[in-house]
């Protein structure tokens, strides 16, 4: 690919004061290899269209303010090379730029992140220390390297909201906690100085919380800091078991997989809804069961047990026993 | 060509037809599948956080069974693939964990060595079998059929587990199979999206919206069929389709079929033989 060429930026623009809906504006600009998408947008704003509105600050991948969707994927404009994007764009030499998903647009590429901030507040996304406010600063609250290690990756989060924008469930339910807020909660729960773990976890397992995640891994794939966000989601879910918070459909559902591996080896699908939802919750499942029954797609009530199921049970119990000892 | 066939629990129950179709066509293709009757449930993307140690030992045992058979292991379910590969990835990158897991397995006369590959039917067709060979087996090309590929999450993401295979944002493997079988593949936004299966019971409203959005996208792009390499995606998109469409304000319908059934159609089997009559949605309507 040559080092200097004309590129078209198709930018989704929207000014709520005058526009009924968002529309694409095309900008043809001649750019040189090595330029980032943020620099290209700045060039357009400075030389082509002063009304183009986008948000940025550090220009170095630190502050997280310039996240937008580039060719359909949420990422930072300041760390994305135009030439790299040209490799993936569907139409030759055209780059599509859109605001983040799952937020209300304030103008063009700038979105209203207030709902995300409200969620960070709701789930107490900060360390709640043992030390009283008036005593803060008088004594050091040290964190040893080995204590920091489990939260090391999570502390890389810059709240850019790329994961928020890509999240399947946030798209379906705007009240859903969202990946980055779970990541923050996990990080605070694991912080040795924090004392709000119990209260935070109780909140996390309620409606719109951790159990609504559909394990699609879109957040993990989009994270600009390569943080294994799913490990944090799974970490908080694991913590609900550790804290004995098991009276939710999510926890009951998850526990079934352990019970069934231990009790026969294979998943007992037929009773899975009943065991997840309980007898009352099951009523809502009757139409589904009838529909599947009419097609002869009823799972066996007693699926085949693996012939070595006794050995499997012993194996699982051995692992459980050893893990407990370790704790 | 022979594989240890890891049978997903759902393929013995709600999506038996996936297995029925696969059993029919394996002879035509010349692929031998040794059924792993002793394998346990993969943990369904749940066991990992209920009991992380049990999760890794359980899937190490499953893979060790394939190793004992001296075969690579193939599954037809994305979530099983994810669970098995997550365990394999951990074991192959952590000698201490491998040694610990093997201490448990030893008393059951098993050992995880890391010698068997864990793969998916879709990858086997692309990598081991070859699309040209698949093309040569076609008796009834799917000419004129517009087919929307729906990959499902756990064969694309997290991409670091899946090597240099599909680009998680622009995958090709299923598209290429559709083309090899003579069908017309549809390009649509939802092809890499989630089906909502894993929240069907716990967050049903959200799950319906997720499925509904993908279904409407496929219908808007004129799909005759949606094809998926995952029985969980099939369940989310087929069994709840009317409700999912309703949530989206649509009354359209589109049949969703398994990868094994798509191949079966091109090999000349009837929809009935392939168990397509067992699906909740059997016809397309706008």
Interface residues (C-beta under 8 A of the other chain):
Chain A: X72 X73 X88 X168 X169 X171 X172 X173 X176 X211 X212 X213 X214 X215 X216 X217 X218 X220 X221 X228 X230 X234 X235 X237 X238 X241 X249 X250 X253 X254 X255 X256 X257 X258 X260 X261 X265 X266 X267 X269 X270 X272 X273 X276 X277 X284 X288 X291 X292 X295 X296 X297 X298 X299 X300 X303 X304 X306 X307 X308 X311 X312 X314 X315 X316 X318 X319 X320 X322 X323
Chain B: X9 X10 X12 X13 X14 X15 X16 X37 X38 X39 X40 X41 X43 X44 X45 X46 X47 X48 X49 X50 X51 X52 X53 X54 X57 X58 X61 X104 X105 X107 X108 X153 X154 X157 X158 X159 X167 X168 X169 X170 X189 X193 X194 X196 X197 X198 X199 X201 X202 X203 X204 X205 X206 X207 X209 X210 X213 X239 X240 X277 X278 X279 X280
